[in-house]
């Protein structure tokens, strides 16, 4: 999923910070233990996370994403969502480290949805497509 940047409008209250909408795994370390969560929204000042166990408002905790840990406080809760206020402003790009394909990854296979009878399909791939079509009850066109 890509990262969307936007500025909250008047309906968002006092928020003025640019926010990034994401869907990334993160953790909350509380005095009662670690909570797995999903980071949904991030700014320099705070974050929105979803988790099954919701800490109470005012709870001091450590927000962790990858190798970055930030002290935070629970500002609000609702259902399975938690609004975090960071203890200090952060560089959100440190948290939003994107995975890039490096030269060592070039030998790894890329997984993608197969095309049916595309120009770059081999005879073997076309044969497999026809067999698959027959197994699920659809007619795959010939060459």
C-alpha positions in Angstrom: 0.0 0.0 0.0 1.3 3.4 -0.8 1.5 6.3 1.6 -1.0 9.2 1.2 -0.2 12.6 2.5 -2.9 15.1 3.3 -3.6 18.0 5.6 -6.6 17.6 7.9 -9.4 20.1 7.3 -11.6 22.0 9.8 -13.6 18.9 10.8 -10.5 17.5 12.3 -10.4 20.1 15.1 -7.1 21.6 16.0 -4.9 19.3 13.9 -2.6 21.1 11.6 0.0 18.4 11.0 0.5 16.6 7.7 -0.6 13.0 8.1 0.4 9.8 6.3 -2.2 7.1 5.8 -0.6 3.7 6.0 -1.2 0.1 7.0 1.8 -1.2 8.8 2.5 -3.6 11.7 3.6 -1.9 15.0 3.7 -2.6 18.7 2.7 -0.8 21.9 4.8 -1.6 24.9 2.8 -0.9 28.1 3.4 -1.6 31.8 1.0 -4.5 31.3 2.9 -6.0 28.4 3.2 -5.7 24.6 0.3 -5.1 22.3 0.4 -5.9 18.5 -1.3 -3.3 16.5 -1.7 -1.8 13.0 -0.4 1.7 12.3 -3.1 3.4 10.2 -2.2 7.1 10.3 1.0 8.9 11.2 2.2 12.5 11.7 5.1 14.2 13.3 3.1 14.6 16.5 1.2 11.3 16.8 -0.4 8.2 15.4 -3.6 6.3 15.0 -3.3 2.6 15.6 -5.8 -0.3 15.7 -5.4 -3.1 18.2 -7.5 -5.8 19.9 -6.5 -4.7 23.4 -7.1 -1.0 23.9 -5.1 0.8 26.6 -7.0 3.4 28.6 -6.7 7.1 28.0 -3.6 8.7 29.6 -1.6 5.5 29.5 2.1 6.1 29.0 3.7 3.6 26.5 6.4 3.0 23.9 5.3 3.0 20.3 7.5 0.7 18.2 7.6 0.3 14.4 10.6 -1.6 13.1 13.8 -0.3 14.8 12.1 3.0 15.8 10.7 3.4 19.3 8.9 6.6 20.5 7.5 7.3 23.9 3.8 8.2 23.7 0.6 8.8 25.6 -2.9 7.5 24.7 -4.8 10.7 23.9 -8.1 9.0 23.0 -9.7 5.7 22.3 -12.7 4.4 20.4 -13.7 0.8 19.6 -10.5 -0.8 18.5 -8.7 2.5 17.7 -6.2 4.4 19.8 -4.9 7.9 19.2 -1.3 8.4 20.3 0.4 11.7 21.2 4.2 11.4 20.9 6.4 12.8 23.6 8.3 14.8 21.0 8.0 15.5 17.3 9.4 12.8 15.0 10.7 12.5 11.5 7.8 10.3 10.2 10.1 9.0 7.3 12.1 7.1 9.9 9.0 5.2 10.8 7.8 4.8 7.2 10.8 3.0 5.9 9.8 1.6 2.5 11.1 -1.7 1.2 13.1 -1.2 -1.9 14.4 -3.9 -4.3 18.2 -4.1 -3.9 20.7 -5.7 -6.3 20.8 -8.8 -4.0 17.0 -9.1 -4.6 17.3 -9.3 -8.4 17.8 -13.1 -8.3 14.6 -13.6 -6.2 11.4 -14.4 -8.1 8.8 -11.6 -8.4 5.3 -12.9 -7.6 2.6 -11.3 -9.6 -0.8 -12.2 -11.0 -0.3 -14.3 -14.2 -1.7 -13.0 -17.5 -3.6 -15.3 -19.8 -2.0 -15.6 -23.2 0.0 -12.4 -23.0 2.8 -11.9 -25.5 5.5 -12.8 -23.0 4.0 -16.2 -22.0 6.0 -19.3 -22.9 4.4 -22.3 -24.5 4.6 -24.1 -21.1 2.8 -21.2 -19.3 0.0 -21.2 -22.0 -0.4 -25.0 -21.6 -0.7 -24.5 -17.8 -3.2 -21.8 -18.2 -5.4 -24.0 -20.4 -5.1 -26.9 -17.9 -6.1 -24.5 -15.0 -9.0 -23.2 -17.0 -10.3 -26.7 -17.7 -9.9 -27.6 -13.9 -12.1 -24.6 -12.9 -14.6 -25.0 -15.7 -13.7 -22.1 -18.0 -12.5 -22.2 -21.6 -9.2 -20.5 -22.0 -8.8 -19.2 -25.6 -6.2 -20.8 -27.8 -3.4 -18.9 -29.5 
